[in-house]
Amino acid sequence: MLDQATRTVINMQGRSGTYIQQLEGYRAFVPKNLPPIPPIVFDDELRTLLSKADRAVGRLDGSIEALPNPELFVFMYVRKEAVLSSQIEGTQASLGDVLEVEAQIFDPLRPDDTSEILNYVNAVNYGLERLKELPMSLRLIREIHERLMDGVRGQHATPGEFRRTQNWIGSEGATLNSATFVPPPPSALPELLGNFEKYLHERDDLPLLIRLGLIHAHFETLHPFLDGNGRMGRLLITFCLCEQEALTKPVLYLSHYLKQNRMRYYDHLQATRDDGAWEPWLKFFLRGVGEVANEASNTARKIVQMREQHRQTLIEELGKGAGNGLKLLESMYRRPYFNVSGVQEFLQISTQAANTLTDRLEGLGLITETTGNRRNRIFRYDPYVSLFID
């Protein structure tokens, strides 16, 4: 007789789908529709991780709501996520590079892939606006993807259009026959995507975070675009959380966790396909949700404390100049890199007054000059930026 472990393995084979031989000689994976059958098994570990992740997400939402200006946190957090998510796909640009570009600061040594990260930021903002009038759907996914890939690497791969040719995942130089994973053939994709969209709209009895873990993994298995599937799949998690009002702001992103655990992430996704191992994947996913939600809550708390401390410092140290100092401080949360001419224009003061103010803030340790130049100096709101740099 077979033992219980062996029977379980046999029962789970084909739980997620089947590898089908193609006429061209390679095997492509055709997934089954969500939710998995047999259904997800909620053991004590999965229940505990789900409970912790739920609490962490709720605490994060409350932390953001408590901020004096939540948009200041969202501004930087979205950019941090954009950098990390793009770095997973091979970009080299840093958060500082992106902030400098947005501040229109020229640097000939800067990596030239910041446009990919800025596309990510634009795609987030676009998607959140569209969610106000359009549910999470294939149409919205295509619209977001179009903005994600516009004018950057992969733009040749029909941005905003689902693929009509076969793609595959593997190391550089891999072919269809040597690939690590071959997603479903394009002929099967329309029906699979239609069923995926139905699941996006269904309301079953599975908890939201469990559904999101299933949705993300299934999307990565479908790999419906020729490029940009990883970034789009990670964005789906945040968009769905906002659509379901589990979060009021887009501040839960898994890229940091997935980048730190990249090989485990890929192994877990592959195990859902090969072995129907949904439960180990969901435990990995929920650990990530809990970790990044707690980190974000801590960062939000630090921002509140730092803002109050810096406001008090300016009031005590600048005297009559505190008014302009406080205005500049608030602007630095949205533009943490800046130059003197920007201060002059923003506050409508003389060049001398702008230089004096920035020198005072630098002397108080609130900002740092980054170029070492006497002219064309560039300043950074270091204490704030440091909260988002690991």
Secondary structure, DSSP 8 states (H G I E B T S, - for coil): ---HHHHHHHHHTTSSEEEEE-TTS-EEEEE--SS-SS-----HHHHHHHHHHHHHHHHHHHHHHTSS-HHHHHHHHHHHHHHHHHHHTT----HHHHHHHHTT---TTS-TTHHHHHHHHHHHHHHHHHTTTS-S-HHHHHHHHHHHHTTSTTTTS-TTS--SS---B-STT--TTT-SB----TTTHHHHHHHHHHHHH---SS-HHHHHHHHHHHHHHH--SSS-HHHHHHHHHHHHHHHTTS-SSS----HHHHHHTHHHHHHHHHHHHHH--HHHHHHHHHHHHHHHHHHHHHHHHHHHHHHHHHHHHHHHHHGGGHHHHHHHHHHHTT--EEEHHHHHHHHT--HHHHHHHHHHHHHTTS-EE-S--SSS-EEE-HHHHHTT--
